[in-house]
Amino acid sequence: MTRKRFSEEDILNILRQVEMDLAGGQTVESAIRKAGISDATYYKWRKMYGGVGKAKLHEFKEMERERAIEAHCRRP
């Protein structure tokens, strides 16, 4: 099976869809299967992005960019 790469926005959308399925009464296994991801991927994403909205995601990306620029400027 080929490996897929998901953007952060895609991940948030998938997590949101799984949460909606869970609220609708589905089991975790069926909601994850419907999303097309593994249970390990779901739990890893939930740990990393759980509770993060799109606005927070953009803040995190901006902070990462600033840190990368600072680290690059500090190099001798």
ROSE-4610 file (N, C-alpha, C; in Angstrom, 1 decimal, always signed):
// ROSE-4610
residu = [M/M/M/T/T/T/R/R/R/K/K/K/R/R/R/F/F/F/S/S/S/E/E/E/E/E/E/D/D/D/I/I/I/L/L/L/N/N/N/I/I/I/L/L/L/R/R/R/Q/Q/Q/V/V/V/E/E/E/M/M/M/D/D/D/L/L/L/A/A/A/G/G/G/G/G/G/Q/Q/Q/T/T/T/V/V/V/E/E/E/S/S/S/A/A/A/I/I/I/R/R/R/K/K/K/A/A/A/G/G/G/I/I/I/S/S/S/D/D/D/A/A/A/T/T/T/Y/Y/Y/Y/Y/Y/K/K/K/W/W/W/R/R/R/K/K/K/M/M/M/Y/Y/Y/G/G/G/G/G/G/V/V/V/G/G/G/K/K/K/A/A/A/K/K/K/L/L/L/H/H/H/E/E/E/F/F/F/K/K/K/E/E/E/M/M/M/E/E/E/R/R/R/E/E/E/R/R/R/A/A/A/I/I/I/E/E/E/A/A/A/H/H/H/C/C/C/R/R/R/R/R/R/P/P/P]
num = [1/1/1/2/2/2/3/3/3/4/4/4/5/5/5/6/6/6/7/7/7/8/8/8/9/9/9/10/10/10/11/11/11/12/12/12/13/13/13/14/14/14/15/15/15/16/16/16/17/17/17/18/18/18/19/19/19/20/20/20/21/21/21/22/22/22/23/23/23/24/24/24/25/25/25/26/26/26/27/27/27/28/28/28/29/29/29/30/30/30/31/31/31/32/32/32/33/33/33/34/34/34/35/35/35/36/36/36/37/37/37/38/38/38/39/39/39/40/40/40/41/41/41/42/42/42/43/43/43/44/44/44/45/45/45/46/46/46/47/47/47/48/48/48/49/49/49/50/50/50/51/51/51/52/52/52/53/53/53/54/54/54/55/55/55/56/56/56/57/57/57/58/58/58/59/59/59/60/60/60/61/61/61/62/62/62/63/63/63/64/64/64/65/65/65/66/66/66/67/67/67/68/68/68/69/69/69/70/70/70/71/71/71/72/72/72/73/73/73/74/74/74/75/75/75/76/76/76]
x = [+0.8/+0.0/+0.9/+0.6/+1.4/+1.1/+2.0/+1.9/+1.4/+0.4/-0.2/+0.4/+0.5/+0.9/-0.3/-0.7/-1.8/-1.3/-1.9/-1.6/-2.3/-1.8/-2.4/-3.9/-4.3/-5.7/-6.5/-5.9/-6.6/-6.7/-5.7/-5.7/-6.8/-6.9/-7.9/-9.3/-9.5/-10.8/-11.1/-10.1/-10.4/-10.7/-10.0/-10.2/-11.6/-12.0/-13.3/-14.4/-14.2/-15.2/-15.3/-14.2/-14.2/-14.9/-14.7/-15.4/-16.9/-17.3/-18.7/-19.3/-18.6/-19.1/-19.2/-18.3/-18.4/-19.5/-19.8/-20.9/-22.2/-22.2/-23.4/-23.6/-22.8/-23.0/-22.1/-21.3/-20.4/-19.3/-18.7/-17.6/-16.3/-15.3/-14.0/-13.5/-13.5/-13.0/-13.7/-15.0/-15.8/-15.6/-15.5/-15.3/-13.9/-12.9/-11.5/-11.4/-12.1/-12.1/-12.8/-13.9/-14.6/-13.7/-12.8/-11.9/-10.7/-10.5/-9.4/-8.0/-7.9/-6.6/-6.6/-5.3/-5.2/-5.5/-5.6/-5.9/-4.7/-3.5/-2.3/-2.1/-2.5/-2.4/-3.5/-4.7/-5.7/-5.2/-4.7/-4.3/-3.1/-2.2/-1.1/-1.5/-2.4/-2.9/-3.7/-4.5/-5.3/-4.5/-3.4/-2.4/-1.8/-1.4/-0.7/-1.6/-2.8/-3.7/-5.0/-5.2/-6.5/-6.8/-7.9/-8.3/-7.7/-7.1/-6.5/-7.4/-7.7/-8.5/-7.6/-8.2/-7.4/-6.7/-7.2/-6.5/-5.3/-5.4/-4.3/-3.2/-3.7/-2.7/-1.9/-2.5/-1.7/-0.8/-1.2/-0.2/+1.0/+0.7/+1.8/+2.8/+2.2/+3.1/+3.9/+3.3/+4.1/+5.2/+4.9/+6.0/+7.1/+6.8/+7.8/+8.7/+8.1/+8.8/+9.8/+9.3/+10.1/+11.3/+11.0/+12.1/+13.1/+12.7/+13.6/+14.5/+13.9/+14.7/+15.7/+15.3/+16.2/+17.3/+17.0/+18.1/+19.0/+18.5/+19.4/+20.3/+19.7/+20.5/+21.6/+21.4/+22.4/+23.5/+23.4/+24.5/+25.8/+26.9/+28.2/+28.6]
y = [-1.2/+0.0/+1.2/+2.2/+3.4/+4.3/+5.1/+6.0/+7.3/+7.9/+9.1/+10.2/+11.4/+12.5/+13.5/+13.9/+14.7/+16.1/+17.2/+18.5/+18.6/+19.6/+19.8/+20.1/+20.8/+21.1/+19.8/+18.9/+17.6/+16.8/+16.9/+16.1/+16.7/+18.0/+18.6/+18.2/+18.2/+17.8/+16.4/+15.5/+14.1/+13.9/+14.5/+14.4/+14.9/+16.0/+16.6/+15.6/+15.0/+14.0/+12.8/+12.3/+11.2/+11.5/+12.7/+13.2/+13.3/+13.7/+13.8/+12.4/+11.5/+10.1/+9.5/+9.8/+9.3/+9.9/+11.2/+11.8/+11.2/+10.7/+10.1/+8.7/+8.2/+6.8/+5.7/+6.0/+5.0/+4.7/+3.5/+3.1/+3.8/+3.8/+4.4/+3.6/+2.3/+1.5/+1.8/+1.9/+2.1/+3.5/+4.5/+5.9/+6.0/+5.4/+5.5/+4.8/+3.6/+2.8/+3.7/+4.3/+5.2/+6.3/+6.9/+7.9/+7.4/+6.1/+5.6/+5.7/+5.7/+5.8/+4.7/+4.4/+3.4/+3.9/+3.0/+3.4/+4.1/+3.6/+4.3/+5.7/+5.9/+7.3/+8.2/+7.6/+8.4/+8.9/+8.0/+8.3/+9.3/+9.1/+10.0/+11.4/+11.5/+12.8/+13.4/+12.6/+13.2/+13.8/+13.1/+13.6/+14.9/+14.9/+16.1/+17.3/+17.0/+18.1/+18.2/+17.4/+17.4/+18.7/+19.3/+20.6/+21.8/+21.5/+22.6/+23.0/+24.3/+24.8/+25.3/+25.7/+26.3/+27.5/+28.4/+29.6/+29.2/+28.3/+27.9/+27.2/+26.4/+25.8/+26.8/+27.9/+28.9/+29.6/+29.8/+30.3/+29.4/+28.1/+27.2/+27.2/+27.2/+27.3/+28.5/+29.6/+30.9/+30.9/+30.3/+30.2/+29.3/+28.2/+27.3/+28.0/+28.8/+29.5/+30.5/+31.2/+32.2/+31.5/+30.3/+29.6/+29.1/+28.7/+28.2/+29.4/+30.5/+31.7/+32.1/+32.1/+32.4/+31.5/+30.2/+29.2/+29.3/+29.6/+29.8/+31.0/+32.1/+33.3/+33.2/+32.3/+32.1/+31.2/+30.5/+29.7/+30.5/+30.0/+30.8/+30.7]
z = [+0.0/+0.0/+0.0/-0.8/-0.9/+0.3/+0.6/+1.7/+1.3/+2.0/+1.6/+2.6/+2.0/+2.8/+2.9/+4.1/+4.3/+4.8/+4.4/+4.9/+6.3/+7.0/+8.3/+8.2/+7.2/+7.0/+6.7/+5.9/+5.7/+6.9/+7.7/+9.0/+9.9/+10.0/+10.9/+10.3/+9.0/+8.5/+8.7/+8.6/+8.9/+10.4/+11.3/+12.7/+13.0/+12.4/+12.6/+12.2/+11.0/+10.5/+11.4/+11.9/+12.8/+14.1/+14.6/+15.8/+15.5/+14.4/+14.1/+13.9/+13.4/+13.3/+14.7/+15.5/+16.9/+17.6/+17.4/+18.1/+17.5/+16.3/+15.7/+16.1/+16.9/+17.5/+16.9/+15.9/+15.4/+16.4/+16.2/+17.0/+16.4/+17.2/+16.8/+15.6/+15.6/+14.6/+13.2/+13.3/+12.0/+11.5/+12.4/+12.0/+11.4/+11.9/+11.4/+10.1/+10.0/+8.7/+7.6/+8.0/+7.0/+6.5/+7.4/+7.0/+6.2/+6.2/+5.4/+6.0/+7.4/+8.1/+9.1/+9.5/+10.5/+11.9/+12.9/+14.2/+14.8/+14.5/+15.0/+14.5/+13.2/+12.6/+13.3/+13.5/+14.2/+15.6/+16.4/+17.7/+17.7/+16.8/+16.7/+16.3/+15.3/+14.9/+16.0/+16.7/+17.8/+18.9/+19.1/+20.2/+19.7/+18.4/+17.9/+17.6/+17.1/+16.6/+17.3/+18.4/+19.1/+19.7/+19.4/+20.0/+19.2/+18.1/+17.4/+16.3/+16.2/+15.1/+14.0/+12.9/+11.8/+12.2/+13.0/+13.4/+14.2/+15.1/+16.0/+15.1/+14.1/+13.2/+12.5/+12.0/+11.3/+12.2/+13.5/+14.5/+14.7/+14.8/+15.0/+13.8/+12.6/+11.4/+11.4/+11.8/+11.8/+12.8/+14.0/+15.0/+14.5/+13.9/+13.3/+12.3/+11.5/+10.5/+11.1/+12.2/+12.9/+13.6/+14.2/+14.8/+13.8/+12.7/+11.6/+11.1/+11.0/+10.5/+11.6/+12.9/+14.0/+14.0/+13.9/+14.0/+12.8/+11.7/+10.5/+10.7/+11.3/+11.5/+12.5/+13.5/+14.6/+14.1/+13.0/+12.6/+12.3/+12.7/+12.5/+11.0]
